[in-house]
Amino acid sequence: MSNLIARLKSPLVLIIGGLMVLRLITAARAGLVPDESYYWLWAQHPAAGYYDHPPMVAWWIAAFTALNDAALMVRLPFVLSFVALSWLMFDAARVMFSDAVARRTLLWLNACLLLSVGSVIATPDPPSVLMWACGLWALARLQTSGRGIWWLAFGLFAGLGVEAKYTNLFLGLGVLAWFALDKPARRWLLTPWPWLGAAIAGAAMAPNLIWNAQHDWLTFTKQFGRIEAGHLTAKYLIEFLISQPLLLNPFIAAFVGLGVATWVRTRNDSRLALLVALPLPLLAYMLIHVFHDRIQGNWPAPIYPGLVLLAAAAAEGTEKLRWARTWAAPFGVGISVMVLAYLALGPQLPGAAGLSQGWNAVSQSVAARQAETGAGWIATTDYNTQGELSYHLPERPVVGMAERDRYQWPAPANLTRQRALIVTAAGDTPDLARCFSDLKDLGAVSRLKKPGKKSDFQLHTGLLKSPECETD
């Protein structure tokens, strides 16, 4: 880290330092969004896998919330991961190109909207991005040193990436694309090093693979069953082609295009070949998927650090796209500051109604109704409400009654002997009579002052018919 600071210049230190302070303030002040509270709930039940994703997001949260469940502690490992990401990409850029490219890479990472803002939110994406970047860093060191031992580091990071998100499986395919595009890289196939790295990758990803084998491949079915067979549409393509340059930063995206064009024209730069090849398999899959279903904006996030490095290298020593080089940092840093400040100040802004707001208030209303009715536990019918009520009411039993596969841990005992307070989101109409008898409507509560479908909750009480029952 001292080497990093020594090579930076004062304005750059102020920019990245100021943004990091703002991220920490935002992480402390903004309430958890439902996905974050859901992942916090995972962390209360440590496992090698979960319904939606591999376990690394839960492992990070569990490690930092062992003594304190404050929002800052839930998010702190994800914010700090951006520090590690910054060092990795700075070092990779320095050893592959120059100090100037390294400084620009560091600045543009902070100007990359998805990475700069996304590191504040506790989701599987920051661990996934960090592990992919670790793999890229190991390959950069491999390429510049010629030492095969870096394949072992790459294998470790590639395997751990799969413990973060299955998207990282494409990193291994990216190496195969690198072999295909770069003749000098293929010499490694005649050595034992990449094969040893592959063995280490397999060992690192084994915990989640074993967990899935023991749970009927639950997560694999969830994640790899997204594309509907025979369903083709082009309606999501334009959205994807517009959203990705915006999330990356459109000015940085222009230099990504320049970097790819430079490699295609010359085909003699192994450094560019590596940076062009690694994201290709994931992008190819995305282009197939987008003709079947929507691509969520965050899905390509792991390839963004490498794209930023490619863009920074392409911008060095050229007068092309000078306007884009001028505006990349002001645009990206400015937007990042505005978004982070909005998230931090959201509860104080008039009319603000984000997904993170009002959950403490509605949780207290639910707790009061539970006390009034003498209900012994709280039932929910969607994972958003389940996560938020569990986080805000940690001493009270909160049990999810829908999609029971999400909750691979034992429910509290004696549920059928105690009346339940049932909380359903407005617009959600589960068949409560399927699982509960003696139902009584208790009216609605809202997490916001202005009622609406996204903020209201309907309350009932009832007696559970069977502990295994699942509302549809």
N, C-alpha and C positions, 0 to 999 in steps of 0.2 A: 504493500500500500504506500510506503514511503517513496518507492520508485515512481509510483503513479503520480503522487502529489508533486514530486520534484520535476516531472516532465510537463506538468500543466502550467498554464498561465493564469494570472490573477482573475481576469474576467470570467474565465471558464470555471474556476474554482467557486466563484461567487454564484454563478448560475446553477451549477449542479448541487452546491451546498444549500442554496436557497430553496430549490425544488425539493430536496430531501427533507428539509425542515417542514415545508408545506405538506408533504406527504404524511409525515408523522402527526402533524396537527390534524389533518383530515382523518387519518386513521383513528385518532383518539376521540374526535368530536362527532363524526357521522355514525348514526345507528347502523346496526348490522342489517343488511338486506336479507330476505328470506333464504337465499341460497347459502349465505355465510352462516346463518344460524343452523341450517340443516347440516352443514359440514362440521360445525361445532358439536352438534348432537352425535355425529359419527365419532368424534374424538372422545366422547364419554364412554364409548364402547369399542376399545381398540381391537382391530382385526386386520387381517391381510388383504381384505377386499370388502367392497360394498356394492349395492345394487347398481348405482350409477357410474362409479369410477373406481380405479385403483386407489390404494389407501394413503398415498403420500400427503395429500392435503390434510387428512385427519391426523397423521403423525406429526406434522408441523404444528398444528393447532394444539394438540395434546402436550407437546413439549413446552410450549410457551404459556399455556394456561394452567399448568400444574398447580400454581398457587393463586392465580388471579384470572378471572374470566372477563375482565374489562375488554371493551371493544379493541382498545389499542393492543392488548396482549394477543387477542385472536388474530389480528392483522400484522403484528410486528414481524414475524418471520417472512411474510410476503413482501413487506416494504424493504426489509434488509436484503432480501434476495436481489433487489435491484442494484444494491451496492456491489454484491458479488458479480452480478451480470456485467456491470460497468467495468470492473477490473478485468474480467475474462476477455471481454471484447476489445478493451484497450490493449491488453497484452497480445491478443491474437493479431490485431491490426499492426501493432508495432513490429512484431517478429516477421510478419508477412510482407509489410510494406515500409512504413516509416513512422516517425513520431508525429509528423503532420497529419497523416491519415488516421493515426490513433486518436489524436485530439479531436479531429472532426467526427470520428466514430462515436466518441464519448458524448460530444455535444449533440449529435443527431439521435443518439439513443434517448436523450432527454426531450428531444423534439418529436419523437415517434409517439403518436397519440395513444395507441393501444398499450404500449409498454410503459410509458410514463405515468399514465393514469391507472392502468390496469393493475399495477403492482400494489395499489392500496387496497384492493379487494381480495378477500380470502377465498380463492377459488383454485381449482386444479391447474389453472393456466400458468401462474408464476413458477411453481415447481417444474412444470413441463417445459417452459421456456428456459429456465436455468439449466436443467439437465441437457437439453439440446445444445445450449450455448457451451456447456462444459465439453460436450462431445466435439463441437466445432473447434474449440480451443485446443483440445488434445490433437486433432488432425492438423491444425495449424502448426503446432509444435513438432508433430511428426514430419510434416512436409519440409520444414525449415531446418530440422536437426538431422533427419535421416535415421533417427534412432527408433528401432522397431518396438521398444518397450512402451512407446506412447499408444500402441494399439491396445495394450492392456487397460490403460486409463480410459481410452475411448469405449472399450467394451463395458467397463463398469458404469460409465455415465449413460451409455445407450440402454443398458438394462435397467438402471434406476429410473430412467425416463419413462419406461413402461409402467413402473410403479406409480408414476405421477398421472399419466394419461396415455391411452392407447395410440394417440396421434404420433407418439414418439417411436412407434414401430417403423414409421417411414424414414427415420434417420438411418437405419440400417440399409434400407432400400436406396437411400441417397448415396451411400458409399458405393453400392453397386453401380449407380449411375455415374459416379466419379471414375470408377474403373473403366466404364464404357467410353467416357469422353476424354480421358487423359491417359495417353499411352504410358508415360513414366510411372503413373500410379499402379499400373497393372503388375509391375515387377514384384510388388508386395505379395501377390498371390502365390509366388514361388517360395515364399518364406513361411515359417510357422506362426508368425506374429498375428496376422489378422484372424487366423483360426483359433488361436488362444484367446484373442479378444472376444470372438464370438462365443466361446465357452464361458468366459466370465460374464458376458451379457446374459446368457441363458441362466446362469446361477443367480444373477442379480434380480432377474424378473421372476424367478421361480416361486417366491412366496405368494404372489397374486395368482399365478397359474395354478398352483396347488389348491388355493382357496376356491378358485372357480371350479376346478375339477370336483371338489367336495360339495359344491353348491349348484350342480347341474349347469355349469357355465353361464351363470346368471348375468354377469356383467358383459360377457361377450355377446350374449343374445341381445341384450339391451343396446349395446353400442354398434354392433355390426348388422343389426336388423333394421337400420333406418331407411334404406332405399326400398321403395315399393316396386316389386317386380312388375314389369310391363307398363309402368307409369312414366311417360316421358312428357316433359314440358320445358319451354324456354323462358317461362315467366320470371324465373329467379336469376337468370344469367346477367341481365343488366344491373340488377341490385348488387350482385357479387362484384362485377367489374367496376362499379362506382364506389362501393363501400371499402374495398380493400386498399386502393390508393389513398383514400381519405383517412383510414385508420392508421396506415403506415406514415402518412404525411405526403401529400401530392408532389411536393417539390423534391423530397427524397426519392419518391417513386420514379420521377423523371430520370434521376441518375442511376437507378436500378436498370431502367431500360437502356441507358447509355452503356453501362457496364456489360450487360448481356450482348449488346450490339458489338462492343469492342472485342469480346471474346469470340463471337461468331465470325468476325472479320479476320482475326489473326490466327486463332486456334493454337497459339504457341505459348500461352501464359498459363502454367499449371496452377498458379494461385487463383486466377479468375475461374479456371475450370472447376476447382473445388467449390468455390462460392456459387457458381451457376448450377452445378450438379446436385448439391445436397437438397435443395428445395424441390427439385423437379418431380420426384414421385408423389409427394404430398399435393403439389399443384395439379398433377395429372389426375389424382383421385378426386380432388375438389371439382375439377372440370367435368368429371363424370357424374359426380353426386349432384351438381347444380342443375343438371337436366332432369333430375328426379325429385329433388326437394331443396328447401332453402339451406344455404350455408350460413351458419351463425357467424357474425363478424369476428369472434375471437378464435375460431377454429384454426386458422393458419398462423396463430401467434408464434409458435415455436420457430418458424423460419424467419421471423422479422429481424432478430439480431444479425443474422447472416446477410440479409438483404441490406440492412443499414451499413454493414461493413463493405459490401460490394458497392453500394452507392458512394460511400466516402472515398473508396479507392478510385472509382471512376471520375470523381470530381477533382482529384488531385492532378495538377499539371495540365489542365485543359481550360480553354476559354469557352467551350461549348456550354450552353445552358447556364450562362453566368448569372442570369436573373434568378434561376432556381436555387443556385448556391447562395445567393444573397438573402433570399427570403425563407429558406428552409428552417433555420433556427428560430428567427423571430416568430414565424407563423406557428410552429409546433410548440415552442416553449410558451408563447402567449396563450394559445388555446388550452394547454395543460394547466397553466396557472388559473385560468378562468374556471375550468371544470373542477379542479381541486378545491378552489375557494368556494364555489357553489356548494359542493358536497359538504364542506366544513361548516358553512353558514346556513345550510338548508333549513334546519329547525327554526332559525331566527328570521328567515325571509318570509314576508307576507305572501300568502297564497301558495307556498311551497307544499307539494304533496307527493314526495318521492316514496319509493318502496321501503325506504329505511325508517320512515317517520311514523310515529304514533303507536308503535308496538308496545311500548311500556305502558301507555295509557290503557290500551285495550286489554292488556294482560292483567292489569290491576282491576279492571271492570269484571273480567272473567273470574278472577280470584274472589272478588266480593260476591258475585252470584253463586259461586261454589259454596262459600261460607253460609250464605242465606238458605240455600237448598239442602245443605248437609251432604252434598255429593262427595263421594270418596275419591273420585278421580276425574280426569278430563279426557274426553275423546275428541279426536279431530278426524277430518276426512280429506285433507290434502297436506302435502309435505311442507308447503310454505308455512301454514298455520302451525303445524306440528313443530317445526324447527323454532319458530319465534316464541311460541308459548313455552316450550321446553327451556329455551335460553333465559327468558324473563321470569319464569316460575320454576327454578331448578329444584325446589324442595317438594313440588307437587307432582304426583304421577300424571304424565301426559302420554296418551297412547294413540298411535295412528291406526285407524280402522280401515283405511283404503290402501290399496297397493301394499299389502303386508310384506311383500318381498323386500321392500325398502328397509325394513327393520329386522335385521338378522340377529336379534338379541331377545332374550326372554322378556315377556311382558310381566308386570307386577302380578303377584298371586291374588287370588280371591276377588277378581274383578266382577264376577257374577253376583257376589254377595253385597256389593255396594252400588248405590245409585251413581250414575255417571252424569256429568255436565257435558253436553255434546255441543261442539263449536263447529259450525259450517260457514264457509265463505259465501257471501252474497252471490247469487247466480249459480251456485253449486247446489244441485238437487239430488243428493244421494238417497237411496232407498233405506232410510233409517229403520223402518219397521222390519227390514230383513234381519237386523241384528239386535234391535232393542224393543222391549215391550213397555207398556205403561208410559208412553211418550207424552210429555207436556211441553208446550211452546212457551218460552220465557221472553220472547221478543228479541230485539236486535241491539247490538252495541256497535260503535264505530271507532276506528283508530284516528280518524280525522274529524275536525269540526264540521266539515261539509260532507254529509253522507253521500255514498255512491257505491256502485257495484264493486269497485276495487278496494273499498275501505270498510264496508259493513260486514257484520257477522251475525248469523242467526243462532240463538241459544235454545237448547232443549235439555230436558232431563229424561232419563229412561233407565231401564234395567237391561243389562247385557244378557242375551240368550245363551251365548256360547263364547268361550275365550278365543276360539279359532275363527269366529265369524268375521267376514270381510264385507264392508259396504261396497256397492258397485259405483 
